Amino acid sequence: MNLQQKIALTKSELVSTILVFVVILFLVMSSRLSRLTSDSSLIFQEQTEMVLTDQTDLEELILLLNNGGIDVDKEEFRWAAKILGWRTFLRGRYVFEGDYSYNGMLSKMARGIQDPASIVILPGSTPERVAETVSDKLHFDTEDFLSMLQDSVFRAEQGLKEGQLFARMLPETYLAYWTNSPKDFITKVLREFDRAIPESFHSRAESMGYSMDEILTLASIVEWEAKLEEEKAMISGLYWNRLNRGMRLQADPTINFALGERRRLLFEDYQIDHPYNTYLKRGLPPGPITNPSYSTIEATLFPEDHNYLYMVANPEGGHTFTRTFQEHQAESEKWRIWLREQYRIKRQREAQEAEQAAS
């Protein structure tokens, strides 16, 4: 083979090598470009929540994904982020499930398009319990939330006095973003209260000679007292009967509120010198003791028409209603006898369990 033939062969081999390299490069680039535009470049087998507590860079994001059990091709992920121009990601809560393109996933966090958290406020709650529920889903702590509830400037902006704000925290499921502040969230709840309570409720309260805040105060007592939904209007009617007759409300929940705990009351508890002691003070207490539900507010505004003045708990979880104090005493004695029997059964069971454990 002469020199010209060798040179020709070398050129041919070089061209072939280049062509192979170009083809491989084309295939790799095509594959990557295909992955870049694919709607299933990233697959989240189950719902995955990612919370970015601060602005996050690409390397931190990759680490978060890996720690969350999401397997990503780090090299390809970096390449995609660079091509797409997404390098920093905003704080917030993001939820992923199913298939995503690189752009779909990265742009969501780079633009701060958060997924709202679902927050359930229960009826008959305390500020502390609601604070724990809300702070568990959003970025602030319970003290931040409680401080905002007690913020006199904020209350004044809303035209509310102490206690009136929490009573308007209507039991409901609220959607809020992780970055919302306590003020943002409470303002949202107050707007929902204004939206949910119809004008007819305000008109009804006015026709009864009471403000909406006074209605909420009585409704909060009914909320605390009523264990059964069907009893709310009856309990409301009982309290209205007492108020209209100039009687003291004598509502146990107000004593619990004054004591700061929910428990079975003792004789001496009823003697506590406190503005919320409705056994000693006439009329409504100074403010609400909890947050009533819509149905309880409605039951307070539209009570059942009856002549009951007294009630006592019964074994079925509700109340036995009576018209006279003598009837009330008889029913109360039945309740005490039932309670004593329950305590006796409990002590007997505990003794048997202790005996079995010792043998």
C-alpha positions as CSV (number, residue, x, y, z in Angstrom):
1,M,0.0,0.0,0.0
2,N,1.5,3.3,-1.1
3,L,1.6,6.5,0.9
4,Q,-1.4,8.0,-1.0
5,Q,-3.5,5.0,-0.2
6,K,-2.5,5.1,3.5
7,I,-3.4,8.8,3.7
8,A,-6.8,8.1,2.0
9,L,-7.5,5.3,4.4
10,T,-6.5,7.5,7.4
11,K,-8.8,10.2,6.2
12,S,-11.6,7.7,5.7
13,E,-11.2,6.4,9.2
14,L,-11.1,9.9,10.6
15,V,-14.3,10.8,8.7
16,S,-15.9,7.7,9.9
17,T,-14.9,8.4,13.5
18,I,-16.2,11.9,13.3
19,L,-19.4,10.7,11.8
20,V,-19.8,8.2,14.5
21,F,-19.1,10.9,17.1
22,V,-21.5,13.3,15.5
23,V,-24.2,10.6,15.4
24,I,-23.6,9.7,19.1
25,L,-23.6,13.4,20.0
26,F,-26.8,13.9,18.0
27,L,-28.5,10.9,19.7
28,V,-27.4,12.1,23.1
29,M,-28.5,15.6,22.4
30,S,-31.8,14.4,20.9
31,S,-32.4,12.2,23.9
32,R,-31.6,15.0,26.3
33,L,-33.7,17.5,24.3
34,S,-36.5,14.9,24.3
35,R,-36.2,14.6,28.0
36,L,-36.1,18.3,28.4
37,T,-39.5,18.7,26.7
38,S,-40.9,15.4,28.0
39,D,-43.9,15.6,30.4
40,S,-42.4,12.6,32.3
41,S,-38.8,13.6,32.9
42,L,-39.5,13.4,36.6
43,I,-41.8,10.9,38.2
44,F,-43.2,11.3,41.7
45,Q,-44.7,7.9,42.5
46,E,-46.6,9.3,45.5
47,Q,-47.6,12.8,46.7
48,T,-44.4,14.6,47.8
49,E,-44.3,17.8,49.8
50,M,-41.3,20.0,49.6
51,V,-40.9,23.0,51.9
52,L,-38.2,25.5,51.0
53,T,-37.6,27.4,54.2
54,D,-35.4,29.9,52.4
55,Q,-34.4,30.8,48.8
56,T,-32.7,27.7,47.6
57,D,-30.1,27.1,44.9
58,L,-29.9,24.2,42.5
59,E,-27.5,22.1,44.5
60,E,-29.6,22.4,47.7
61,L,-32.7,21.5,45.6
62,I,-31.0,18.3,44.3
63,L,-30.1,17.4,47.9
64,L,-33.7,17.9,49.1
65,L,-34.9,15.7,46.2
66,N,-32.5,12.9,47.1
67,N,-33.3,13.2,50.8
68,G,-37.0,13.0,49.9
69,G,-36.4,9.7,48.1
70,I,-36.8,11.2,44.6
71,D,-34.2,9.6,42.3
72,V,-32.9,12.2,39.8
73,D,-30.0,12.1,37.3
74,K,-28.0,14.9,38.8
75,E,-26.0,15.7,35.7
76,E,-29.0,15.8,33.5
77,F,-30.9,17.8,36.1
78,R,-28.2,20.4,36.3
79,W,-28.1,20.6,32.5
80,A,-31.8,21.0,32.2
81,A,-31.8,23.8,34.9
82,K,-29.0,25.6,33.1
83,I,-30.7,25.4,29.6
84,L,-34.0,26.5,31.1
85,G,-32.5,29.2,33.1
86,W,-33.9,28.1,36.5
87,R,-31.1,28.4,39.2
88,T,-32.8,29.7,42.3
89,F,-36.0,28.7,43.9
90,L,-38.3,30.6,46.2
91,R,-39.3,29.7,49.8
92,G,-42.7,28.0,50.1
93,R,-44.6,24.8,50.2
94,Y,-44.8,22.8,46.9
95,V,-46.6,19.5,46.3
96,F,-45.7,17.1,43.5
97,E,-47.4,13.9,42.4
98,G,-47.3,12.1,39.1
99,D,-45.3,13.0,36.0
100,Y,-43.5,16.4,35.4
101,S,-41.4,18.0,32.8
102,Y,-38.2,19.6,34.0
103,N,-39.6,23.0,33.1
104,G,-42.9,22.3,34.9
105,M,-41.2,21.3,38.1
106,L,-38.4,23.8,38.1
107,S,-40.4,26.8,37.0
108,K,-43.1,26.1,39.7
109,M,-40.6,26.6,42.5
110,A,-38.5,29.3,40.7
111,R,-41.7,31.4,40.3
112,G,-43.0,30.6,43.8
113,I,-46.2,29.0,42.6
114,Q,-47.0,27.4,46.0
115,D,-49.6,24.7,46.8
116,P,-51.9,25.9,49.6
117,A,-52.1,23.9,52.8
118,S,-55.5,22.8,54.1
119,I,-56.2,24.0,57.7
120,V,-59.2,22.8,59.7
121,I,-60.4,25.0,62.5
122,L,-62.7,23.0,64.8
123,P,-65.7,24.5,66.7
124,G,-65.4,24.9,70.5
125,S,-61.6,25.4,70.2
126,T,-59.2,27.5,72.3
127,P,-56.8,30.1,70.8
128,E,-53.9,27.8,71.8
129,R,-55.3,24.8,70.0
130,V,-56.0,26.8,66.8
131,A,-52.5,28.3,67.0
132,E,-51.0,24.9,67.1
133,T,-53.1,23.7,64.2
134,V,-52.3,26.7,62.0
135,S,-48.6,27.0,62.9
136,D,-48.1,23.3,62.1
137,K,-49.1,24.0,58.5
138,L,-47.5,27.5,58.0
139,H,-44.1,29.0,58.6
140,F,-44.7,30.8,61.9
141,D,-44.9,29.4,65.4
142,T,-47.8,29.4,67.9
143,E,-46.5,32.4,69.8
144,D,-46.6,34.5,66.6
145,F,-50.2,33.5,66.0
146,L,-51.3,34.2,69.6
147,S,-49.5,37.5,69.7
148,M,-51.5,38.6,66.6
149,L,-54.8,37.5,68.2
150,Q,-53.9,39.7,71.2
151,D,-52.6,42.6,69.1
152,S,-54.7,45.6,70.2
153,V,-53.8,47.6,67.1
154,F,-54.9,44.8,64.8
155,R,-58.1,44.3,66.7
156,A,-58.8,48.1,66.5
157,E,-58.3,48.0,62.7
158,Q,-61.0,45.3,62.6
159,G,-63.3,47.2,65.0
160,L,-63.2,44.3,67.5
161,K,-62.6,44.0,71.3
162,E,-60.7,41.4,73.1
163,G,-62.3,38.0,72.7
164,Q,-64.5,39.1,69.8
165,L,-61.8,38.3,67.2
166,F,-61.4,34.6,68.2
167,A,-65.2,34.1,68.3
168,R,-65.2,35.0,64.6
169,M,-62.8,32.2,63.7
170,L,-65.6,30.3,62.0
171,P,-65.0,26.5,62.1
172,E,-64.2,25.7,58.5
173,T,-61.5,24.3,56.2
174,Y,-59.2,27.1,55.0
175,L,-56.6,27.1,52.3
176,A,-53.5,29.1,53.1
177,Y,-50.0,29.4,51.7
178,W,-47.0,28.4,53.8
179,T,-45.5,31.9,53.5
180,N,-48.7,33.6,54.8
181,S,-48.2,35.6,58.0
182,P,-50.4,35.3,61.1
183,K,-52.1,38.6,60.1
184,D,-52.7,37.3,56.5
185,F,-54.3,34.1,57.8
186,I,-56.5,35.8,60.5
187,T,-57.6,38.4,58.1
188,K,-58.6,35.7,55.7
189,V,-60.7,34.0,58.4
190,L,-62.4,37.2,59.3
191,R,-63.3,37.8,55.7
192,E,-64.8,34.3,55.6
193,F,-66.9,35.1,58.6
194,D,-68.2,38.3,57.1
195,R,-69.0,36.3,53.9
196,A,-70.6,33.4,55.6
197,I,-72.9,35.2,58.1
198,P,-75.8,36.6,56.1
199,E,-77.4,40.0,56.6
200,S,-80.5,38.2,57.9
201,F,-78.5,37.1,60.9
202,H,-77.6,40.7,61.7
203,S,-81.2,41.8,61.2
204,R,-82.4,39.0,63.5
205,A,-79.9,40.0,66.2
206,E,-81.0,43.6,66.0
207,S,-84.7,42.7,66.2
208,M,-83.9,40.7,69.4
209,G,-82.2,43.8,70.9
210,Y,-78.7,42.3,70.8
211,S,-75.5,43.0,68.9
212,M,-73.8,40.3,66.8
213,D,-71.0,40.2,69.4
214,E,-73.5,39.5,72.2
215,I,-75.1,36.7,70.0
216,L,-71.6,35.2,69.5
217,T,-71.1,35.3,73.3
218,L,-74.2,33.3,73.9
219,A,-73.5,31.1,70.9
220,S,-70.0,30.3,72.4
221,I,-71.7,29.0,75.6
222,V,-74.1,26.9,73.6
223,E,-71.2,25.5,71.5
224,W,-69.3,24.5,74.6
225,E,-72.4,23.0,76.2
226,A,-74.0,21.1,73.3
227,K,-72.6,17.6,72.6
228,L,-75.4,16.8,70.2
229,E,-76.2,18.9,67.1
230,E,-80.0,18.4,67.6
231,E,-79.8,19.9,71.1
232,K,-78.4,23.3,70.1
233,A,-81.6,25.1,69.5
234,M,-83.1,23.6,72.7
235,I,-80.1,24.7,74.8
236,S,-80.2,28.1,73.2
237,G,-83.9,28.4,74.1
238,L,-83.2,27.5,77.7
239,Y,-80.6,30.2,78.0
240,W,-82.8,32.8,76.4
241,N,-85.6,31.8,78.8
242,R,-83.3,32.5,81.7
243,L,-82.1,35.8,80.3
244,N,-85.7,36.9,79.5
245,R,-86.8,36.1,83.1
246,G,-83.8,38.0,84.6
247,M,-82.3,34.8,85.9
248,R,-78.6,34.1,86.0
249,L,-77.3,32.0,83.1
250,Q,-75.6,29.6,85.5
251,A,-73.7,28.1,82.6
252,D,-71.0,25.6,83.6
253,P,-68.8,26.3,80.5
254,T,-68.3,29.9,81.7
255,I,-66.8,28.5,85.0
256,N,-64.5,26.2,83.0
257,F,-63.4,29.2,81.0
258,A,-62.7,31.2,84.2
259,L,-60.7,28.3,85.6
260,G,-58.8,27.9,82.3
261,E,-59.5,24.2,82.0
262,R,-62.2,21.7,81.0
263,R,-63.0,19.3,83.8
264,R,-65.8,18.2,86.1
265,L,-66.5,21.2,88.3
266,L,-66.3,21.0,92.1
267,F,-68.6,22.9,94.6
268,E,-65.9,25.5,95.3
269,D,-65.4,26.3,91.6
270,Y,-68.8,27.9,91.5
271,Q,-67.7,30.5,94.1
272,I,-64.8,31.8,92.0
273,D,-64.7,35.6,91.8
274,H,-64.5,36.1,88.1
275,P,-66.3,38.2,85.5
276,Y,-67.2,35.1,83.6
277,N,-68.8,33.4,86.6
278,T,-72.4,33.3,85.4
279,Y,-73.5,31.7,88.7
280,L,-72.7,35.0,90.5
281,K,-73.0,37.6,87.7
282,R,-76.2,38.4,85.9
283,G,-76.6,38.7,82.1
284,L,-74.1,37.7,79.5
285,P,-70.4,37.3,80.3
286,P,-68.0,40.0,79.0
287,G,-67.3,38.1,75.8
288,P,-67.2,34.8,74.0
289,I,-65.6,31.8,75.6
290,T,-64.9,29.9,72.3
291,N,-65.5,30.0,68.6
292,P,-69.0,28.8,67.7
293,S,-69.9,27.1,64.5
294,Y,-72.4,28.5,61.9
295,S,-75.1,26.0,63.0
296,T,-74.6,27.1,66.7
297,I,-74.9,30.8,65.7
298,E,-78.1,30.0,63.8
299,A,-79.5,28.0,66.7
300,T,-78.8,30.9,69.1
301,L,-80.6,33.4,66.8
302,F,-83.5,31.0,66.2
303,P,-83.9,29.1,69.5
304,E,-86.5,26.4,70.1
305,D,-89.6,27.8,71.7
306,H,-90.2,25.9,75.0
307,N,-90.5,26.5,78.8
308,Y,-87.4,24.7,80.0
309,L,-85.2,26.4,82.5
310,Y,-82.9,23.6,83.7
311,M,-80.9,20.8,82.2
312,V,-78.5,18.1,83.4
313,A,-76.3,15.7,81.5
314,N,-77.6,12.2,80.8
315,P,-76.0,8.8,80.0
316,E,-76.8,9.1,76.3
317,G,-74.4,12.0,75.9
318,G,-77.1,14.7,75.8
319,H,-79.2,16.5,78.4
320,T,-82.4,16.0,80.2
321,F,-84.5,19.2,80.2
322,T,-86.9,20.3,83.0
323,R,-89.2,23.2,83.7
324,T,-88.9,23.4,87.5
325,F,-86.1,23.3,90.0
326,Q,-87.7,20.3,91.8
327,E,-87.7,18.4,88.5
328,H,-84.1,19.4,88.0
329,Q,-83.1,18.1,91.4
330,A,-84.7,14.8,90.7
331,E,-82.9,14.4,87.3
332,S,-79.6,15.6,88.8
333,E,-79.8,12.9,91.4
334,K,-80.3,10.3,88.7
335,W,-77.2,11.6,87.0
336,R,-75.2,11.5,90.2
337,I,-76.3,7.9,90.8
338,W,-75.3,6.9,87.3
339,L,-71.9,8.6,87.7
340,R,-71.2,6.9,91.0
341,E,-72.0,3.5,89.3
342,Q,-69.6,4.3,86.5
343,Y,-66.8,5.1,88.9
344,R,-67.6,1.9,90.8
345,I,-67.3,-0.1,87.6
346,K,-64.1,1.6,86.7
347,R,-62.5,1.0,90.1
348,Q,-63.6,-2.7,89.9
349,R,-62.1,-3.1,86.4
350,E,-58.8,-1.4,87.5
351,A,-58.6,-3.7,90.5
352,Q,-59.1,-6.8,88.4
353,E,-56.5,-5.6,85.9
354,A,-54.0,-5.0,88.7
355,E,-54.7,-8.4,90.2
356,Q,-54.2,-10.1,86.8
357,A,-50.9,-8.2,86.3
358,A,-49.7,-9.2,89.7
359,S,-50.5,-12.9,89.2
